[in-house]
Each structure stands twice: as structure tokens, then as C-alpha cells.
Amino acid sequence: MSVKPRRALEALREFLKLESASGIILVGAAVLALIINNSPLSSLYDLFLNTPVEIRIGALYIGKPLLLWINDGLMAIFFLLIGLEVKREILDGQLSSLSQVALPGFAAVGGMAIPALIYIFFNLGNSETLSGWAIPAATDIAFALGILALLGSRVPLSLKLFLLTLAIIDDLGAIVIIAIFYSGDLSTTSLILAGVSIAVLIAMNLLGVRRIAAYVVVGVILWICVLKSGVHATLAGVVIAFAIPLRTNEDEPCPLREMEHSLHPWIAFGIMPIFAFANAGVSLQGMSFKTLFEPIPIGIALGLIIGKQIGVFGFSYAAVKLGLAKLPSDINWRMIYGTSILCGIGFTMSLFISTLAYESSMGEYAISARIGILVGSFISAIGGYIILKTSLKKDNDLLE
């Protein structure tokens, strides 16, 4: 094996290891939030999230409660990492070859479309709740890979690659959805300034600027402009990522890979658990079993549990049978089915989209959405684990 493929394989294994460990910590953060917000400490939990945090530099003023700093600020860094991963995969990775991306690509499209349609079915006729249609379309890569990690070395690398590529395409789709459907009233002045910042980033890339600090400085300016523009601020992270250079001379370090490598542990073990702790703390006071069958939670839960299975498995099967994609030789349809259930773990991205969908009504709708996300993700995690554990015990004979 040549040096370049060996390095790529080592980087992939390190990525999978980080994501898997992160999933375990995410579970702990979510459970801790649920316990605290349903205990005598619930008032402290609310006080913590509503703590006002302000920054003022001359005429520039940004004031938000801590929860929004987490969702608009820290999650912009999370989206920066997603952008770096997507750019690297498009230029040098799993998304650079049509044959590699075909099967997970079709699976990702189905895994986003069918859950959204299920949610729409349960909420059709209510324009307020209908805005959450994209919530069950998401897949949490950290949680899903964390479940795969529990199955050990029996999991084929090609199955991990299938799930990883599917989740990256899913994240890319979520970015597009957020940009188009979850932006507010637009400020022309802020958009112009954001455009100027983007032009500067592109010029820096074309001129061969390699210092990450330079991109960070312009990126912070871009984030402020996007925050003030009405477009969701997290999208600034994606734009910055696409401006970071990937290809350099052989004797020069790669800025994109350096930045991705540096950010990954901080996001996996810091930002994502903080986000989970801040957004998963649902108060169960006054709720009953009937609450789960209201339009929002049932639409999200069934979208994640049923919709992901139908979408991911169904579109994968159709693509292979129609000759549009190939099933790797060491994967069988039982494994694909188990993975399709695992894709119903929406958690992080689903919670994030729910904060955008119900931003103007962070009360009843937001709580209902969190219930649906937690129930759907939990059942998908258990179901996917059981199916995969059973299928991995058997011979990898392909099902006809």
C-alpha cells in the first residue's frame, strides 16, 4: 500500500474512533440534562441556559442568552468541521468517486425524503407545526458510529464507510435545508458585508494564503455579519471551511487537514456534549403517555424509526436492483437493514433543526419535538444494535 492511501486509511480509523467515543459522551450529557431538569435542580438548569451573555465593541453589540450562544456560536464551529470533512471527501475521499458515493448517496436521499413525508402526513394542515418537517431527516453520525463501535471488529470497514458517507451527505443536505428554509428576515447591509468577507476568503485561497489564523480572523467577521443578516449564523462555518486550502506543495502542511485534526477532539468531546446538555433537558412534568401521540412527537418519532428504514433500505435496494449502485462484497442486506434502523438516531442535528423550526415558540412545540427526537433516536439505537448484532453473527451471504 502506498503512503497516501495508508495515511488516508489511518485518518479514517482515527475519525471513526473519535466519533464512536463521542457518541458515548453524548449519551451521558443527554441523560444528565434529563435528570437535572426533572429534579429539584431544574431551576438552576433554566437559569444556566438563560444567563445573558453580551459582547460590545463600540457600536457593535451582540447580546443573547447562553443557550443561543451555544446554538449559534459553538454550533458554527461544529458546522465548520462538517464543511472541512465534506470538502476533503469531495476532493480526496469517499465523495470524489461516483462509484463510491452512489449507494450511500441514494440511501441518504431516501433517508431524508421519507421521514420528512411521514412528519408532513401527521402535521398537514397546521402551518406552525409543519415547519418542523426537516427534523426527522437528520442522522447523528457520532451516535450511530458509537453503536457500531459496540459491535467491535465484526463490523466490516465497508459498512462503516457506507454509514459515514451516508451521514456526510445527510449533513450536506441539512446545510442546504437550513440555508433555504430556516433563514429569517434578511438585512441587506449585513448580507453585503458578508459577501465582502466571502470574497476576501476566496481571494486568500486563490492567492495561496496558508496561515489558518488569517482565515479565522476573516471568518469571525463573516460569522458576525451572517448572524446579523437573518441567515443562520452556523452556515458561516461551512463557508469558511470551503475556503480553507486542501492541496498544497508536497513539502507544505495541509491547512485543511491540520485544522480538521485540531478541531475534531474539541468538537467531539466538548462542543457536541455541551450542545446535547443544553438542548436535551426535557421537563417531563405534566406529561402523559398520550403526549407522544400528538402530531409533532409522533411525526418525528415515526419519521426516525420507520421513515429511515424505508428510505435508507428501500432506496439502497432499488439502486442496486436497477444497476445504479453496487453492494460491497462483504456486506449483505441484513447489515444494510440494521444500518438503516441505526440512521434513525437523529439526536444532535435533529435537536438543532428543531431549535430553528420552533425558534419563535420555544415552549410547547420545542418540548414536543425533543420528546419525539429522544424516543425515536432511542428506539432506533436499540433496534439497529439488535439487528446488526444478529446479522453479524451469521455468514455474510448476500440475500437475493
N, C-alpha and C positions, 0 to 999 in steps of 0.2 A: 504493500500500500504506500502510495507516495505521501510526501509530507503534508500537502494541502488537504487531501481527504482525511488523513489521520487527525489533523488539527480540528477539522470540521466535526468529525465523529466525537472527539474528546469534548468539544464545546457543547455539542448536543447532549451528551451524557451529563455534563455539569448542569446544563439548563434543566434537564428533566429531574435531576436530583434536587435542585433548589426549589423547583415548582412543587415537587412532591412533599418536601419538608414544610413548605409554606402552607400547603393545604391543611396540614395537621394543626399548625398555629392558628390559622383562620377559624377552624372549628372551635378551638379554645377561646378565642376572642369573642366569637358569636355567642357561645354558651355563657361566658362570663357576663356579657351585656344583658342577656335574658335574665340571668339570676339576679343581677344588681337592680334592674328595672322592675323586678317583681318582688322586691324585698323592702325593708324599711329605708334602704339607701336610695330609693328611686328618685327622691327629690334632689339628692346630690348629683345623680346621673343627669337629670334635666338641667340642673344649674351648670354643670360642667359643659354641656353641649351648647348652652345658650350664653356662655360667657362672651361678652363683647370684646372683640379684638380690632384695634384701629391702627392704621398707618397714615401719617400725614407728612407730606413733604411740600411745603409751600402751598400752592393751590390744589395739589393732588391729594385727594382724600379717599381712602378705602376703609370702610367700616362694616364688619359683618360679625355675626355670632360665630363661635368656634366651629360649629357643625358645618357652616358654609365655607369656612377657610379650608376645612378638610376636604369637602366635596368639590370645591372649585380650585383650590390651590394644590393640595397634596395629590389629588387625582389627576391634575395636569401633568405631574411628574410621572404618574403611572401610565398615562397615555403617551408620554414621551418615550417610555420604554417600549410600549406596544409599537409605536411608529418606527423605532430603531429596529425592532425584530422584524416587522413587516418589510422594511426597506432591504434589510440583509437577506431575508428569504426570497424576495423578488429578484434581487441581483445575483445572489450566490447560493441560494438554498432551495428548499422544497417548492417554492413558488416560481422558480426560474425555468422549470421544465413543464410543458403541458401534460406529458405522460404522468409526472409525479403529482400534479395538482388536480388531475381530472376527477379521481374517485372522491377524495375529501372535499373537492370543490362542489360537486353535485350534492354530496351529503350535507355540506354547510348550507347550501341554498334551501334544500328541503327542511333542514333543521331550524331555519329561521322562518320560512313561509308558513308551514303547517301550524306551529304553536301560535303564531300571530293570528291565523284564521280561526283557531279554536277560541282564543280570547275574544276576538271580534264577535263570534257567534253568541257568546254569553253576555256581551255588553252592547250589542247592536241596539240603537235607539236612544242611548244615553251618551250625549256628546262629551260630558265631563269624564266619565269612566272610560270611554272609548280611547282617550288619549294614551292609555297605558298599553296599547296593543303590542308594542315592541318589547315589553318587559320579559315575557317568556321566550323570546327569540334568542336570548343570550346563553352562552356556555362559560362556566368558570373553569379556566384551564388549570389553575392551582389545585382546586378541589378534585377535579377529575383525575389529574395525574397522581394526586395523593392517594386516591382509591386504587389506581393501578399499581402504585408502589407497594401496597399491602399484599399484592399477589406475588411479589418477588420476581425472580428471574424467569419464571414460567411465561411471562408476558413477552411475546415476540417484539423485537425492536420495530418491525414494520407496523405493528398495531399502535405502538406509542407514537410513531411518526404520523400515522393516519389521524389519531386524535389531536396531536399537536398542530398539524397543518389545518385540520378542520377548525380548531379553536382560533387559530390566527386569522383565517378567512372570516370566521364569525365575528371576531373583534373588528376586522376591517369593515364588515357590513354594519356593525354597531356604530362605528365612527361616522359612516355616511348617513345613517339614520338620524343620529344626534345632530349633525350639521344641517340636515334638511328639515327635520320635523320638530326639533326641540330648541329652536332659537327664538328669542323674544323680539320685542320692538328694537329695531336697528337704529344705531346712531351713525349718521353719515360721517361726521368728523372722526370718530373713533375708528370706523372702518377704513377711512383714508390713511390714517396713521398706522393702522395695522398693515395695510397694503404696502406702505413705505418700508415698514420693518421687514416684511416678507421679501421685498425687493433687495434690501440690504443683505439678508441671509443668502439669497440666491447668488448675489454678486460675490459675496465672500467665498461661497463654494466654487464658483467659476474661476475666481482669482487664485484659488489654491490655498486659502487660509486653512491652517491645520490646528490652530490653538482652540481647544474646546471652550476656554474661558471667554473668548470673543463671541462665540455663538450663544453662550449662556447670558451674557450681558444684553445682547440684542433680543434674545429670547424672553427675558424678563420684561423688557419694554413691550414686546409683542403680546405677552400674556396680559399685561395691564390694559393695553388697547382693546384686545378681544374681550376682556372682562367688562369693559365699559361700553362695548359696541352692541351687545344684545345677543351675539353669537356665543355659545357656551365656551367658557374660558379653557376647558380641558382640550379643546381642539387645537389650541396654540401649541400644546406639547407635540402633537402629530406633525404639525408644520415644521417645527424646529428640528424634529428627528429626520425629516426628509431632506433637510439642508445639510446635515452633518455628513462630511465626506466618508465614503466607504473604501474606495480604491485609491491607493497611493503607490509611490515607488516602492520597490521591494525592500529597500533599506529603511523605510519610514514606517513608524507605527500607524495603525489604522484608527483614526479618531472615533469612528462609529463603534467599532468593536471594543475599544478602550472604555468608551462612555457606557455602553451596554453592560460590560463586565463590572464596572464600578457601581452602576445604579441597581443592578439586579438584586443583590443581597439586601440593600436598604429598602427596596420596594417589597420584596418577598417577605421580609421579616420585620418591617417597620410600617410602611405606609398602608399596605393591604390589611394587616391586623388592626391598625388604628381605624381605618375606614369601616371594617367589619364591626368593631366595638361601638363605633358611633352610630351605625345605621341598623344594626340587628337587634337592638334592645327594644323589643315589643312588649308593651304592658298588656298582660292577659286579664287584667281586672275587668269584670263585667262581660267577658266574652263567654260564649257557649259553643257547643259543637255545631249549632246552626250557622254560626258566623262563617265557617269555612265554605258554606254553600251559597254565600252571597256572590253576585256576579264577578266582582274583582278577584277575590281569592280563588274561587273555583275555576275561573278562566285562566288564571296564572298557573295554578297547581296542575290542572289537566293539560294545559299547554306544555308544561315542562315534562310531565310524566308520560302522557300519551302522544302529544304532538311531536316531541323529539324522536320518539321511537318510530312513528310513522314517517316523519320527514327524513331523518338520517338513514334509517334502514331501507325505507321504501325507495328513496331517490338513488341510494347506492346500488340496490338490487336492479333497478330499472336501467341505470347507466351501464352496468356490467352486461346485462342481458341484451341491451341494444348495441353493444360493441363500442360504447363511448368511453369506457374506462376498463381497467383490468384489476382483478383481485389479486393481491400478492400471494405467492405460492404457499407461504407459511401462515396464512390467515384463512379461517373458514367463516361461514355465515353466522355461526353461533357467536363467534367473537365480535363480529360487526354488530350483531343484535345487542349483545351485552354492552358494547361501547355506545350504541345509540341510546340506551337507557341512561348510561353514565352522563351523556351530554345534557340530560335534564337537570344537572346541577347548575343552576343559573347564578346563584348567590351573588358574587361581587358585582358583576356587570348588570344583573337584573336589579339589584338594590340601587345601583347608581342611576339606571334609566328610570326607576320608579321615583327617585327624588326629582327628576326633571319633569316627568309626566304629571306629577301631583304637587308641583312646587307651590302653586297658589293655594293648595288646600292640604297642608302638611298634617292634618288631623286624621279624620276617619278614613279617607281614601288611602293615605300613605300607610296607615297601620294595617288596613286590609290587604294591601299589596305585599307588605312584609310577611304577613301570615301565609299568604299563598306561595311566596318565594321560599320560605323556610320549609313548609310542608312538602312542596313539590321537589325541592332540592334534596331533602332528607330521604324521601321515598325513592327518588332516582338513584341516590348514592347506595342505599341498601340493595335495591333491585339489581342495579348494574353489577355490584360486587358479587352477589349470589350467582347471577347468570354467568359472569366471566369465570368465577371460581369453578363452577360446574363444567363449563366448556373447555377450560384449560387443563382439566384432569383427563380429558378424552383425547384420542388421537386427532390430529389436525386434518381429518378427512374433509374435503370440500363437500358441502351439501349441494345437490343438484336442484 
